[in-house]
């Protein structure tokens, strides 16, 4: 499939710093370090208080593990949350607090880890997420998770969630601030560790893949970098033109990090959107 992604106007002639800044979420959000530290700190006690189903291996690599937070009803939906960090940073453990809202809603939550670049290529990371979902489909009921799966993810995790919608065990997906066309990433500082190949760009850009006719909600912060907003809008447009279901959800005033507040807050916009995907 030919890419329908329109690069930023004049992208080919942009100086390197402008390209890097266009995708530098951490550097371009002034208080990003404080937001990250607060999220990580809040995740420590939450994870400690929900220790019954943590660090469950789905593969042999160190990071190929699940943290599961089963709800009261095994048949309730499960929000699978895939962490971000441009495929080269962060850990599932640091996002544990994001389970708060879904658990309060009566859902279960499942968080997979994956090997980071450069130790793993992007193709290898995508295969890990697929294997993780295989494991959850086969073993989730043993841990109190037997309901429909909604794959969600943020940033690089939004990219992985969009691809995870293709998995047979997944009913719907919520892609938050995702990267849906990989070509611009290769032109930035992010490619130093990723080393994206032509095949990965062609085969692993959700915009270029066959349209999944499952519901996918595409969300982004209205105060995010223009390129991040563009990525989400174009991905949704391509899906809408193919009559694929799912809304486009800009979160007013949210930057790349604050957008997650509406996922961990009970009754938040993104939690409501996840529930609507199953109606």
C-alpha positions, 0 to 999 in steps of 0.5 A: 500500500502506498503511503498516504501520509503527507510530510510536513510542507518542505520537510525535505529541506528542513534543517536537522534541528527543525526535524529533531525538534518536530518529534522531540516530545520530552525536550519541547514540553517544559515540565516533561521531567516533572510530569514523568517523575510524578507518574513514575513515583505514583506508580510505585505504591500502586504496583506494590498494592496490586502485586498478585499477577506481576512479572509474568513471562510471555517469552524468554527475554528479560522484558518479555513480561506482563503486569496484570491487574484483574478486575472483580469480574473475569468477564469484564473488558481488559484494557491492554496498555502498551507504554511509549518512549519511542521504542527505546525508553521506559518500562511497563512498571513506570506506567502502573498508575494508569490502571487506576481509572480502568479498575475503578470502571470495573475493567481489568488492565494488562501491561506488557513489556518489550525489549528496547532499541537498539537491543531489538529492532522495531520489527522484533518489538512488534513480534514481541507484542504479538507474542504477548497477546498470544500469551494473554489470550491463552493464559489470561483466564488463569489470572482472572482476565477473560473478557474482550481486549482493548489494545491501547498505547501512548506515543510509540505504544500508540503505534504498537496498539494500532498494529495490535488491532490486527491481532485476532484476540483484540476487539478494539484499539485506542491509539494515543499520540501515536506514530502512524507513519515511520518515514519522518522518524528515520530523518530525526535523532530518534533513528540513531538507536532504531536504525529503521529499514525501508522494509520496516517503514513500509510494513510497520507504518499503520497508515500503510497497512491494510485497513483494520475494520475493527473500532480504533479510537485515535486520540492526541493532545490538542497542545502536542507538537504539530507533527504528532497531531498530524500523525493522528489526524492523517491516520484517522482520515485514512481509516475514515475514508475506508469507512473503518469505525472509530472516532478522532479525539483531540484532548483540549489543552493536553500536551504529550504527557498530560494527555494520559491524565484522561486515561488514569482518571476515573471517568476520563475522556479516554476511558469513556472512549475505550468503553464506547468502542465496545458498544 
